[in-house]
């Protein structure tokens, strides 16, 4: 069986920036074990699979290890694929997902995602995570992910993770996000996932479901500019709403091709 395959860099306006995701359109769902094998073969943080059901598009996300409940950058990549490559006729796309219906609005070259809000609450940091970090956080919060608050962007950039220690814990499906007020943005972050093939995710839309409500409350503002200060760098425009958040970003197509499965 021959399937189309697109690789798209999300939350960037340049190839080799942002976060790469693969997008695979399907006519009908394949067995989960096949989807997982394709995601592993693609060897990027997330592969998005979708089936167009008419009014809504059924969307699922797979890492090389597991199916995820939410992935922002692969959702943005899928919207870009539909809009810029597959000539989807509408400027609003409704995705049916494990996290409920997600609406993407397209305006010029920006894709705006309506995502659930996940305000983190005070928590205790597991000893394994604490030992794996070279710089201790000043605050520890948790929602799906552990959200670690630091004093400065410089600290965020200088954080190192001892992977041998870090991989002793399994946070399936979550991870660890480190964050601080930014020097040239409202806030910055980085995101790490233990026991995953890719330790540091370049740009993580889903972590902003917690970061946006937190920093909106802390900074007393609803419109926020965010930068994920990974090596590839991601730029996100964010808006805090009552029980939802909006995250906007750009995307660039890196490659178009095909894959074959038996």
C-alpha atoms as one frame of an Amber mdcrd trajectory, in Angstrom:
protein
   0.000   0.000   0.000   1.303   3.431  -1.004   0.533   6.406   1.269   1.403
  10.123   0.932   3.859  11.502   3.472   4.584  15.149   4.250   7.170  16.550
   6.657   6.449  20.042   7.945   8.314  22.340  10.335   5.811  23.913  12.743
   6.032  27.155  14.745   8.577  28.655  12.382   8.750  30.522   9.083  11.986
  28.772   8.017  12.863  25.189   7.199  15.183  23.574   9.760  13.473  25.662
  12.456  10.591  24.961  14.795   9.451  21.385  15.350   9.289  18.823  12.521
   6.195  16.628  12.239   5.188  14.072   9.654   1.624  14.118   8.315   0.006
  11.058   6.731  -3.493  11.383   5.170  -5.539   8.155   5.242  -8.725   7.033
   3.536  -9.514   4.689   6.435  -7.829   3.877   9.736  -5.049   1.314   9.720
  -4.383  -0.929  12.746  -2.764   0.927  15.653   0.336  -1.265  15.501   0.884
  -0.173  11.877   0.454   3.502  12.764   3.016   3.103  15.542   5.472   1.393
  13.193   5.123   4.240  10.691   5.736   6.794  13.452   8.827   4.906  14.592
  10.134   4.690  11.023   9.600   8.428  10.506  11.819   9.109  13.542  10.434
  12.556  14.356   8.793  13.557  17.625   5.238  13.183  16.258   3.484  11.735
  13.239  -0.075  12.927  12.634  -2.586  10.688  10.859  -5.954  11.977   9.685
  -9.130  10.791   7.995 -11.398  13.415   6.416 -14.951  12.717   7.636 -16.576
  15.695   5.911 -17.580  18.276   8.524 -14.738  17.187  10.815 -11.332  15.624
  10.319 -10.423  12.756  12.636  -6.851  13.388  13.819  -4.509  11.170  15.858
  -0.900  11.698  16.977   1.806   9.071  17.511   5.329   9.398  18.878   7.772
   6.593  18.014   6.658   4.985  21.306   2.991   5.784  22.076  -0.223   7.470
  20.932  -0.543  10.959  22.448  -3.658  12.624  23.843  -2.653  16.020  22.406
   0.077  17.432  20.179   0.042  21.091  19.206   2.860  21.221  16.667   1.606
  18.186  14.726  -1.895  19.710  14.692  -0.490  22.925  13.238   1.506  20.862
  10.711  -1.652  18.984   9.679  -3.570  22.248   9.192  -0.706  23.575   7.064
  -0.690  20.368   5.009  -4.433  20.596   4.386  -4.389  24.317   3.585  -1.184
  24.790   1.591  -0.709  21.375  -0.064  -4.071  19.582  -0.256  -6.164  22.700
  -1.073  -8.631  22.323   1.779 -11.371  24.830   0.821 -12.116  26.404   4.232
 -10.175  28.746   6.525 -11.473  26.916   9.589 -10.700  23.258  10.285 -12.329
  21.198  13.040 -10.266  18.231  14.197 -11.904  15.411  16.141  -9.297  14.189
  18.649  -8.723  12.410  21.953  -8.749  15.878  23.560 -12.126  16.772  22.046
 -12.809  18.935  19.019  -9.930  21.293  18.167 -10.623  24.227  15.861  -7.885
  25.733  13.698  -8.428  29.152  12.120  -6.222  30.183   9.206  -5.457  33.854
   8.581  -2.804  34.648   5.980   0.143  32.461   7.012  -0.821  32.097  10.691
  -2.558  29.021  12.075  -4.465  29.665  15.310  -5.301  26.632  17.464  -8.056
  26.559  20.074  -6.755  24.190  22.790  -7.833  23.155  26.290  -6.506  25.106
  29.269  -4.617  23.060  31.875  -3.696  25.327  34.774  -0.905  23.648  36.766
  -1.092  23.415  40.544   1.595  23.262  43.238   3.248  19.857  43.455   6.254
  17.938  44.755   9.038  17.120  42.336  10.007  13.427  42.170  13.518  12.848
  43.452  14.615  11.292  40.166  13.705  14.439  38.220  15.327  16.653  40.839
  18.586  14.683  40.674  18.621  14.774  36.868  18.648  18.597  36.649  21.795
  20.685  37.064  19.770  23.724  38.246  16.996  23.432  40.832  13.681  25.217
  40.120  12.266  27.828  42.466   8.690  26.526  42.047   7.227  23.123  41.124
   3.774  22.829  39.540   1.962  20.038  37.719  -0.889  19.425  35.280  -0.289
  16.753  32.637   3.373  17.832  32.739   5.608  18.944  35.557   6.008  22.707
  35.163   9.234  23.999  36.735   9.599  27.743  37.276  13.013  29.409  37.122
  14.372  32.912  37.679  15.667  33.788  34.215  15.915  32.907  30.534  19.639
  32.375  31.038  18.914  29.589  33.537  16.494  27.940  31.093  19.125  27.979
  28.348  21.754  26.551  30.724  19.672  23.635  32.037  21.211  20.232  31.396
  19.471  16.913  31.952  21.337  13.801  33.110  19.537  11.397  30.806  20.690
   8.255  32.593  18.985   9.464  35.772  16.034  11.135  34.020  15.104   7.956
  32.134  14.517   6.101  35.403  11.027   7.680  35.562   8.052   7.235  33.219
   5.612  10.164  32.959   3.521   8.686  30.121   2.078  10.710  28.436   3.587
  13.789  30.089   6.997  15.380  30.412   8.892  18.160  32.170   8.655  21.777
  31.042  11.060  24.391  32.404  10.082  28.038  32.077  10.908  31.607  33.057
  10.143  35.192  32.070  11.835  35.906  28.735  14.379  38.566  27.876  12.664
  39.354  24.544   9.305  37.665  25.098   6.763  37.262  27.875   8.095  33.808
  28.720  10.433  31.109  27.461  10.425  27.360  27.922  12.066  24.030  27.108
  10.453  20.577  27.207  11.917  17.160  28.089  10.369  13.689  27.960  11.925
  10.768  29.865  12.212   7.354  28.194  11.563   8.810  24.753  13.662   8.543
  21.608  13.879  12.369  21.460  14.843  13.785  24.878  14.146  17.469  24.155
  11.146  18.420  22.057  12.004  21.479  19.920   8.579  23.180  20.209   5.712
  21.834  22.310   2.236  23.202  21.677   0.585  21.010  24.319   2.854  22.240
  27.142   1.522  25.741  26.475  -1.910  24.527  27.599  -0.379  24.920  31.074
   2.173  27.645  30.403  -0.328  30.128  28.968  -2.811  30.153  31.889   0.059
  30.167  34.392   1.940  33.100  32.856  -1.286  34.936  32.059  -2.137  34.849
  35.760   1.413  35.598  36.901   1.961  38.492  34.474  -1.654  39.720  34.583
  -2.061  39.777  30.786  -4.014  37.643  28.333  -1.959  38.104  25.152   1.498
  36.599  25.417   4.514  36.122  23.171   6.402  32.905  23.856   9.674  31.433
  22.645  10.720  27.817  23.123  14.466  28.217  23.382  15.492  24.841  22.012
  18.280  24.561  19.459  15.731  24.879  16.608  13.729  27.666  18.365   9.945
  28.012  18.216   7.854  31.200  18.114   4.329  31.103  19.549   1.698  33.809
  19.918  -0.681  32.934  22.748  -3.976  34.127  24.156  -5.531  33.075  27.438
  -9.307  32.576  27.480 -11.634  31.324  30.208 -11.271  27.552  29.804  -9.336
  27.500  26.543  -6.181  28.950  25.061  -5.268  30.100  21.572  -1.830  29.369
  20.160  -0.812  30.791  16.792   2.201  30.051  14.655   3.531  29.608  11.151
   4.759  26.503   9.337   6.961  25.527   6.392   6.832  22.419   4.229  10.139
  20.529   4.267   9.323  17.526   2.065   6.607  15.735   0.126   6.772  12.050
  -0.735   5.317   8.599  -0.232   5.678   5.612   2.049   4.923   1.978   1.363
   3.549  -0.586   3.779   2.770  -4.262   3.250
